Amino acid sequence: MHPVFFSFRGFSIYSYGVFVNLAFILSVLYLSYSQKRSNDDVISQDKLHFLVITTMVFGIIGSRLLFVIMHFREFMLMPLSIFNLRQGGLVYYGGFITAAIFIMLYAKRNKIQILKLGDFFAPALAFGHAVGRVGCFFSGCCYGKESTFPWAVVFGNEQGVPLHPTQIYECLCNLLLFVILYFYSKKKRTPGKSLAVYLIFYSVSRFFIEFLRGDFRGEQYLGLSTTQIISIVLFMIGICIICKQKFMKNSKEKELTLI
C-alpha cells in the first residue's frame, strides 16, 4: 500500500488523487481520439470539452455526496473533513448518477441524441474507471474480505491479514469492458447498444464483486449494499434500452413489410 507518492516540506501528493486525475486525462484523450475517427458527429469539439469538464465537476460532487451519506455518522463528528478529498472518499455510483443527470439535461437543451452520447462516452468511462481503481489499490481503500488465494494482498491497515484485492478485480473488469466496447462500437449499431452493454456488464460485475468487499459500505438492505441495489437498477435500465431498441426495430420491419 502506497497512499502517498511523495512528500515535500509537509505537503503530500496522494496516489489516489494522482490516479483519479490520470484517469480523467486519459479518458479525455480517448474521447478526442474517438471523435476524430468517428464518421458520426455526435458532439462538436468545443461542446465536448465543456461537457467533459462540467461532468467531471458534477461527478466529483456526486461521488463525495454519496460517500458522505453512507458514512454520515462519522462525518457528523468532523464536518470539515467532508471537503478533504486527498486521501479518497468517493463512491463511483454517486458520481455516475449526478453526471448522467447533467448530461441528459445538457443533451436535451442542445438537441443531442442522449443514447448516441451515451454510446460515445461508454468506452471512455470504463477505461477511466479502470485507471482510477489503481489509485484505490495504492491508497488501500475499497479493500476486500479475508482471502487464502495466492494473489491475496496484505494492506497496512488490516494487521497483516491477506485480503481480496477487490480494487484490482474491478480494474480488470473495467479493462475487459473497455476492450469489448472499443471493438463493439466500431460497427454502426442502433443508438443505445453500447450504453446498454456498459450498464449490464458493469452492474453485474460490480454486484458480485461487492460480496467480496470487506470495508464499510453503508447500511444493508435485505442483505444488499446501496451499491448493489443501484447495480440492479442500472442492470434493468440496460435491459430496457435493449428491449426498446428491439421493439422499435421490429416495428420498422413490420411497416416496411406492409408497404
One Martini backbone bead per residue (centre of mass of N, CA, C, O) as a GRO file, in nm:
protein
  259
    1MET     BB    1   0.093   0.038   0.025
    2HIS     BB    2   0.072   0.383  -0.143
    3PRO     BB    3  -0.075   0.671  -0.057
    4VAL     BB    4   0.214   0.815  -0.090
    5PHE     BB    5   0.431   0.933  -0.315
    6PHE     BB    6   0.507   1.227  -0.189
    7SER     BB    7   0.705   1.456   0.014
    8PHE     BB    8   0.707   1.831   0.078
    9ARG     BB    9   0.714   2.019   0.337
   10GLY     BB   10   0.426   1.874   0.429
   11PHE     BB   11   0.354   1.797   0.132
   12SER     BB   12   0.120   1.575  -0.018
   13ILE     BB   13   0.106   1.311  -0.261
   14TYR     BB   14  -0.163   1.127  -0.368
   15SER     BB   15  -0.241   0.843  -0.538
   16TYR     BB   16  -0.541   0.883  -0.578
   17GLY     BB   17  -0.531   1.162  -0.717
   18VAL     BB   18  -0.344   1.084  -0.950
   19PHE     BB   19  -0.535   0.863  -1.081
   20VAL     BB   20  -0.782   1.037  -1.122
   21ASN     BB   21  -0.643   1.241  -1.312
   22LEU     BB   22  -0.543   1.031  -1.515
   23ALA     BB   23  -0.820   0.927  -1.593
   24PHE     BB   24  -0.923   1.191  -1.710
   25ILE     BB   25  -0.708   1.242  -1.928
   26LEU     BB   26  -0.739   0.969  -2.084
   27SER     BB   27  -1.041   1.003  -2.147
   28VAL     BB   28  -1.016   1.261  -2.316
   29LEU     BB   29  -0.825   1.145  -2.528
   30TYR     BB   30  -1.018   0.925  -2.623
   31LEU     BB   31  -1.253   1.110  -2.710
   32SER     BB   32  -1.092   1.264  -2.923
   33TYR     BB   33  -1.023   1.015  -3.089
   34SER     BB   34  -1.317   0.922  -3.143
   35GLN     BB   35  -1.410   1.176  -3.291
   36LYS     BB   36  -1.206   1.156  -3.533
   37ARG     BB   37  -1.295   0.848  -3.622
   38SER     BB   38  -1.578   0.939  -3.651
   39ASN     BB   39  -1.862   0.963  -3.874
   40ASP     BB   40  -2.032   1.053  -3.622
   41ASP     BB   41  -2.143   1.367  -3.517
   42VAL     BB   42  -2.233   1.398  -3.198
   43ILE     BB   43  -2.005   1.618  -3.105
   44SER     BB   44  -1.847   1.891  -3.058
   45GLN     BB   45  -1.549   2.000  -2.946
   46ASP     BB   46  -1.644   2.233  -2.756
   47LYS     BB   47  -1.871   2.070  -2.616
   48LEU     BB   48  -1.697   1.843  -2.510
   49HIS     BB   49  -1.515   2.006  -2.318
   50PHE     BB   50  -1.740   2.120  -2.146
   51LEU     BB   51  -1.874   1.850  -2.064
   52VAL     BB   52  -1.632   1.716  -1.927
   53ILE     BB   53  -1.574   1.925  -1.707
   54THR     BB   54  -1.861   1.940  -1.578
   55THR     BB   55  -1.888   1.636  -1.525
   56MET     BB   56  -1.655   1.613  -1.330
   57VAL     BB   57  -1.768   1.798  -1.114
   58PHE     BB   58  -2.036   1.644  -1.067
   59GLY     BB   59  -1.903   1.372  -1.006
   60ILE     BB   60  -1.750   1.452  -0.749
   61ILE     BB   61  -1.991   1.552  -0.589
   62GLY     BB   62  -2.155   1.285  -0.601
   63SER     BB   63  -1.940   1.096  -0.481
   64ARG     BB   64  -1.917   1.245  -0.210
   65LEU     BB   65  -2.211   1.248  -0.122
   66LEU     BB   66  -2.252   0.939  -0.100
   67PHE     BB   67  -2.025   0.893   0.104
   68VAL     BB   68  -2.143   1.072   0.327
   69ILE     BB   69  -2.411   0.920   0.356
   70MET     BB   70  -2.272   0.638   0.428
   71HIS     BB   71  -2.088   0.829   0.658
   72PHE     BB   72  -2.250   1.026   0.846
   73ARG     BB   73  -2.158   0.981   1.144
   74GLU     BB   74  -1.858   1.050   1.101
   75PHE     BB   75  -1.899   1.346   0.979
   76MET     BB   76  -2.041   1.472   1.233
   77LEU     BB   77  -1.769   1.482   1.398
   78MET     BB   78  -1.620   1.595   1.103
   79PRO     BB   79  -1.732   1.816   0.883
   80LEU     BB   80  -1.467   1.928   0.733
   81SER     BB   81  -1.386   1.642   0.601
   82ILE     BB   82  -1.567   1.658   0.347
   83PHE     BB   83  -1.332   1.840   0.185
   84ASN     BB   84  -1.136   1.585   0.203
   85LEU     BB   85  -0.986   1.423  -0.098
   86ARG     BB   86  -0.685   1.314  -0.094
   87GLN     BB   87  -0.764   1.004   0.039
   88GLY     BB   88  -1.051   0.999  -0.061
   89GLY     BB   89  -1.408   0.941  -0.080
   90LEU     BB   90  -1.552   0.787  -0.333
   91VAL     BB   91  -1.853   0.715  -0.520
   92TYR     BB   92  -1.920   0.617  -0.825
   93TYR     BB   93  -2.236   0.623  -0.845
   94GLY     BB   94  -2.272   0.915  -0.762
   95GLY     BB   95  -2.125   1.032  -1.013
   96PHE     BB   96  -2.288   0.890  -1.233
   97ILE     BB   97  -2.567   1.009  -1.171
   98THR     BB   98  -2.504   1.315  -1.183
   99ALA     BB   99  -2.376   1.309  -1.465
  100ALA     BB  100  -2.620   1.190  -1.617
  101ILE     BB  101  -2.818   1.417  -1.558
  102PHE     BB  102  -2.655   1.644  -1.689
  103ILE     BB  103  -2.630   1.518  -1.974
  104MET     BB  104  -2.934   1.505  -2.034
  105LEU     BB  105  -2.988   1.809  -2.009
  106TYR     BB  106  -2.781   1.897  -2.220
  107ALA     BB  107  -2.889   1.733  -2.460
  108LYS     BB  108  -3.172   1.858  -2.465
  109ARG     BB  109  -3.084   2.157  -2.502
  110ASN     BB  110  -2.881   2.070  -2.765
  111LYS     BB  111  -2.999   1.842  -2.942
  112ILE     BB  112  -2.893   1.556  -2.831
  113GLN     BB  113  -2.846   1.228  -2.849
  114ILE     BB  114  -2.835   1.041  -2.569
  115LEU     BB  115  -2.756   0.756  -2.675
  116LYS     BB  116  -2.513   0.845  -2.843
  117LEU     BB  117  -2.364   0.973  -2.605
  118GLY     BB  118  -2.345   0.714  -2.439
  119ASP     BB  119  -2.179   0.554  -2.647
  120PHE     BB  120  -1.938   0.753  -2.651
  121PHE     BB  121  -1.868   0.735  -2.329
  122ALA     BB  122  -1.841   0.436  -2.235
  123PRO     BB  123  -1.542   0.353  -2.289
  124ALA     BB  124  -1.412   0.587  -2.122
  125LEU     BB  125  -1.540   0.508  -1.854
  126ALA     BB  126  -1.404   0.230  -1.825
  127PHE     BB  127  -1.110   0.325  -1.849
  128GLY     BB  128  -1.104   0.537  -1.619
  129HIS     BB  129  -1.195   0.343  -1.393
  130ALA     BB  130  -0.953   0.153  -1.405
  131VAL     BB  131  -0.742   0.365  -1.324
  132GLY     BB  132  -0.874   0.458  -1.055
  133ARG     BB  133  -0.845   0.174  -0.906
  134VAL     BB  134  -0.542   0.194  -0.864
  135GLY     BB  135  -0.566   0.415  -0.649
  136CYS     BB  136  -0.716   0.237  -0.445
  137PHE     BB  137  -0.492   0.032  -0.406
  138PHE     BB  138  -0.269   0.229  -0.301
  139SER     BB  139  -0.455   0.347  -0.068
  140GLY     BB  140  -0.649   0.100   0.064
  141CYS     BB  141  -0.921   0.105  -0.053
  142CYS     BB  142  -1.173  -0.107  -0.128
  143TYR     BB  143  -1.146  -0.364   0.019
  144GLY     BB  144  -1.142  -0.693   0.114
  145LYS     BB  145  -1.167  -0.990   0.221
  146GLU     BB  146  -1.064  -1.259   0.341
  147SER     BB  147  -0.781  -1.454   0.197
  148THR     BB  148  -0.623  -1.763   0.032
  149PHE     BB  149  -0.520  -1.656  -0.208
  150PRO     BB  150  -0.224  -1.597  -0.384
  151TRP     BB  151  -0.331  -1.280  -0.453
  152ALA     BB  152  -0.336  -1.179  -0.192
  153VAL     BB  153  -0.348  -0.880   0.019
  154VAL     BB  154  -0.151  -0.674   0.231
  155PHE     BB  155  -0.269  -0.429   0.432
  156GLY     BB  156  -0.167  -0.191   0.662
  157ASN     BB  157  -0.479  -0.170   0.802
  158GLU     BB  158  -0.504  -0.519   0.858
  159GLN     BB  159  -0.288  -0.680   1.033
  160GLY     BB  160  -0.175  -0.897   0.807
  161VAL     BB  161  -0.430  -0.962   0.632
  162PRO     BB  162  -0.538  -1.133   0.373
  163LEU     BB  163  -0.686  -0.987   0.075
  164HIS     BB  164  -0.900  -0.893  -0.147
  165PRO     BB  165  -0.833  -0.729  -0.461
  166THR     BB  166  -1.098  -0.553  -0.558
  167GLN     BB  167  -0.969  -0.331  -0.726
  168ILE     BB  168  -0.849  -0.524  -0.942
  169TYR     BB  169  -1.103  -0.660  -1.031
  170GLU     BB  170  -1.236  -0.398  -1.137
  171CYS     BB  171  -1.016  -0.315  -1.329
  172LEU     BB  172  -1.035  -0.568  -1.515
  173CYS     BB  173  -1.334  -0.539  -1.588
  174ASN     BB  174  -1.302  -0.257  -1.722
  175LEU     BB  175  -1.097  -0.339  -1.935
  176LEU     BB  176  -1.274  -0.548  -2.072
  177LEU     BB  177  -1.505  -0.352  -2.136
  178PHE     BB  178  -1.340  -0.164  -2.313
  179VAL     BB  179  -1.268  -0.367  -2.533
  180ILE     BB  180  -1.554  -0.440  -2.611
  181LEU     BB  181  -1.647  -0.145  -2.682
  182TYR     BB  182  -1.436  -0.074  -2.890
  183PHE     BB  183  -1.529  -0.297  -3.101
  184TYR     BB  184  -1.839  -0.255  -3.089
  185SER     BB  185  -1.828   0.061  -3.183
  186LYS     BB  186  -1.718   0.029  -3.482
  187LYS     BB  187  -1.997  -0.048  -3.540
  188LYS     BB  188  -2.298   0.014  -3.667
  189ARG     BB  189  -2.556   0.098  -3.437
  190THR     BB  190  -2.796   0.115  -3.234
  191PRO     BB  191  -2.884   0.342  -3.029
  192GLY     BB  192  -2.761   0.224  -2.698
  193LYS     BB  193  -2.594  -0.041  -2.704
  194SER     BB  194  -2.329   0.039  -2.557
  195LEU     BB  195  -2.465   0.141  -2.302
  196ALA     BB  196  -2.602  -0.127  -2.228
  197VAL     BB  197  -2.346  -0.293  -2.201
  198TYR     BB  198  -2.229  -0.130  -1.974
  199LEU     BB  199  -2.458  -0.156  -1.763
  200ILE     BB  200  -2.463  -0.466  -1.750
  201PHE     BB  201  -2.167  -0.544  -1.702
  202TYR     BB  202  -2.099  -0.362  -1.460
  203SER     BB  203  -2.333  -0.433  -1.264
  204VAL     BB  204  -2.263  -0.732  -1.240
  205SER     BB  205  -1.968  -0.711  -1.143
  206ARG     BB  206  -2.027  -0.528  -0.897
  207PHE     BB  207  -2.227  -0.706  -0.746
  208PHE     BB  208  -2.019  -0.946  -0.692
  209ILE     BB  209  -1.778  -0.790  -0.570
  210GLU     BB  210  -1.929  -0.688  -0.313
  211PHE     BB  211  -1.910  -0.969  -0.160
  212LEU     BB  212  -1.580  -0.913  -0.119
  213ARG     BB  213  -1.612  -0.686   0.058
  214GLY     BB  214  -1.465  -0.530   0.377
  215ASP     BB  215  -1.577  -0.263   0.385
  216PHE     BB  216  -1.757   0.005   0.456
  217ARG     BB  217  -2.106   0.047   0.284
  218GLY     BB  218  -2.320   0.086   0.470
  219GLU     BB  219  -2.625   0.004   0.465
  220GLN     BB  220  -2.844  -0.269   0.475
  221TYR     BB  221  -3.065  -0.429   0.219
  222LEU     BB  222  -3.148  -0.740   0.219
  223GLY     BB  223  -2.821  -0.789   0.213
  224LEU     BB  224  -2.770  -0.517   0.059
  225SER     BB  225  -2.613  -0.276  -0.086
  226THR     BB  226  -2.635   0.021  -0.232
  227THR     BB  227  -2.470  -0.063  -0.483
  228GLN     BB  228  -2.640  -0.317  -0.555
  229ILE     BB  229  -2.906  -0.170  -0.602
  230ILE     BB  230  -2.802   0.010  -0.829
  231SER     BB  231  -2.717  -0.224  -1.014
  232ILE     BB  232  -3.003  -0.331  -1.065
  233VAL     BB  233  -3.115  -0.075  -1.196
  234LEU     BB  234  -2.904  -0.055  -1.431
  235PHE     BB  235  -2.965  -0.329  -1.550
  236MET     BB  236  -3.262  -0.265  -1.624
  237ILE     BB  237  -3.198  -0.029  -1.810
  238GLY     BB  238  -3.033  -0.191  -2.015
  239ILE     BB  239  -3.263  -0.384  -2.092
  240CYS     BB  240  -3.466  -0.164  -2.183
  241ILE     BB  241  -3.299  -0.056  -2.419
  242ILE     BB  242  -3.293  -0.320  -2.582
  243CYS     BB  243  -3.602  -0.366  -2.600
  244LYS     BB  244  -3.671  -0.099  -2.738
  245GLN     BB  245  -3.494  -0.140  -2.993
  246LYS     BB  246  -3.629  -0.403  -3.076
  247PHE     BB  247  -3.914  -0.292  -3.108
  248MET     BB  248  -3.847  -0.072  -3.321
  249LYS     BB  249  -3.734  -0.266  -3.532
  250ASN     BB  250  -3.993  -0.439  -3.570
  251SER     BB  251  -4.178  -0.204  -3.652
  252LYS     BB  252  -4.024  -0.123  -3.910
  253GLU     BB  253  -4.047  -0.400  -4.051
  254LYS     BB  254  -4.358  -0.399  -4.065
  255GLU     BB  255  -4.389  -0.141  -4.232
  256LEU     BB  256  -4.229  -0.244  -4.479
  257THR     BB  257  -4.414  -0.488  -4.534
  258LEU     BB  258  -4.676  -0.322  -4.587
  259ILE     BB  259  -4.544  -0.152  -4.825
   0.00000   0.00000   0.00000
